[in-house]
Amino acid sequence: MPKLVQLYKAEYPDVDICLRDDNAAQLEQLVISNDADFAIAASHSQHPDLEYRQILSDDYGAVLTRHHPLSDMTNLSWQQIAGEPLIHLSKDSAIRQQLTEYIPAFSNPPGLEVSTTAGLAALVEQGLGITLLPALAASTTAFQNLSFVPLNEPAITRRICIITRKSRSSARCGELSATYN
């Protein structure tokens, strides 16, 4: 059991906890439909019925093979990756939606598209291109054999939030939010 869940259960033993691993859009829908009291996810749609309390920032970077000429850089500009073949997450992902506004800055169109981060990692590892991900997504075991180099000029940040219904904001979620601040 994750340490945060253990701490929460120790404080509130009468509360049932169900952990769901899903994309930001689905997690927002669970909160909207009252199937979840709250979600911890990227701010996705800024739905008017939801409240978003940012708990951390997650900077984007390029994910490349360890043998890629840019893999030893401390950070990269968008200009430096402009000629690279890109592998994207599918259009329904929050990561892809956030990046879409930056894609016109590239001189090349998107290359491959996959629906999972595991698929991204496999394609990058095969040397079929690079991908752009937030640091937390790139820190999973699927990417352990790859390099992550932060992007700047401009830097892009994903906001990770505690998401609640405005009509149902809970003191417990506020306490959870305070844990991260």
ABEGO torsion letter per residue (X at the ends): XBAAAAAAAAABAABBBBBBBBBAAAAAAAAAAGABABBBBBBAAGBAABBBBBABBBBBBBBBBAABAAAABABBBAAAAAABBBBBBBAABAAAAAAAAAAAABABBBBBBBABAAAAAAAAAAGAEBBBBBAAAAABAAAAABBBBBBBOBBBBBBBBBBBBAAABBAAAAAAAAAAX
